[in-house]
């Protein structure tokens, strides 16, 4: 028997891989699987193992020379002793596994590292490490002093040691993607300003305008609830995606030079009122709830494809982008009504739950495939009579629609 890839997840009846031990390379034996150390003792060629929450698997000795990727999350039984011979591991994911604390055996091969705790005495740098995930973890800061790092996640600094801050990243000059959500100790991107392309600095993150002034190449920025970031001017020409929800400090002035934004999320951000600077490139907009964007702010958006305007009373029409819009979310107190949709001939997805102002789908009947018209939505049976392409209809508690399609 020759099996290369086996998924034994949640299958207690599979307890051994002996019949196909020589051919097996990829194994999923996570929580609920009957697989244990004894069942793997003859497997010498496993390259990828997922043993998440499997307490019965504790050793990787039989396939230590071939193992390249390991997932040992949660209550997985694998510990430092079980990995002592694994010198070829390239990817290790061990979130919430307190038993794995050392990475010395595979220090020269590791590329991706995701661990819950690294022993404070493990002052061994990984010369080839490119991806590090250290969310809510107890990490020795020494591991971050690696020039090869391109992707770093060091969110929620309250559980990181005191050195997991700007100094920790001072030698990381090649970081292209950084996630520092709620990490108040990281305040600047200066060391890797030339390479940084994607940044997530949500909430209490310490990064401010001053920490971004040298960043000229950022393409994606998430700054939800970060009042310290108020402008995108340094990277205005490269910015493609921006998330500036709630109390984010970014306003119209901070976006005045951004001419290439394609996706904007400004939910509950009343300071952003217009999309004029990037109207020609914008194709996805989240402007729900108390967002400041209104009809005037959208009048030049001729390429908009997806609009999320739930609970936004200030948006009442889709006429400027009627010929490109294919997905509209206009639930609850959204101001869009039948008149605002009369020229939308290409709409494929419409969510109008509890919106009593929308009563018909006639303008886009030929293209509409998904409709949500729950509750107090004004759409009736008559309003969908021409929707021949409709495949999904959800009208819970809508007494105006009398039949199923």
Protein Blocks (a to p, Z undefined) as FASTA:
>chain_A
ZZfbdcfehiakbmbfklmmmmpmbdcddehiabdfklmmmmckbfbdcfehiakbmbfk
lmmmmpmbdcdehjbfbdfklmmmmmkbfbdcdehiakbmbfklmmmmpmbdcdfbdcfk
lccccfkbmbdcfehiacdfklmmcfkbmbdcdehkllpcfklcfklmmmmmkbfbdcfe
hiakbmbfklmmmmpmbdcdehjbfbdfklmmmmmkbfbdcfehiakbmbfklmmmmpmb
dcdehjbfbdfklmmmmckbfbdcfehiakbmbfklmmmmpmbdcfehjbfbdfklmmmm
mkbfbdcfehiakbmbfklmmmmpcbdcdehjbfbdfklmmmmmkbfbdcfehiakbmbf
klmmmmombdcdehjbfbdfklmmmmmmbmbdcfehiakbcbdZZ
